[in-house]
Amino acid sequence: MMLNAGAWTHYSYGIRDALAILTVPIVEIHMSNIHAREAFRHVSVFGEIVKGQICGFGVDSYLLGLRAAGFRVGRGEVASISTGRTKERRGWARAAPRVIR
């Protein structure tokens, strides 16, 4: 999943909590470089739950995010339909995760 939460990146713990239950890789996207802006924009409440963050490449940030998410899916880091868990984020799964293409 790709996420561009805009200003909510810095303070929306409600969105963070909702995303935390997902079992798919999440890539945080920002068109601008949030680390080159005001200090309060340097912190993301999603940092602990996302696989990574891509910022500062304009529209290309979305393409890079798709590439990163696709790489994670290719490595098998997706939820198992039968368990709703991944080995990496939620502990041992009862059935082996399957890649859905």
C-alpha angles and dihedrals in degrees: 000000000000118000129195103173095170112199091355087072090082103046116007105112089161092063089043092054092048092050092047091072093059118104098202124091112269121207116194113219131196124173092207126052101259090191091062092055134069116328094248089059092059092077123076121193087207094060095101096051104039125086090224148328129244119191143157102038098100114220089350088070087077093051091048089048092053090049092050093047091047090052090054092049090049089055091055097252095141133110121273110238091220098051107021088224137108125214092230103048107024106032129251114353122218091228129031113267115253127213111232115203 
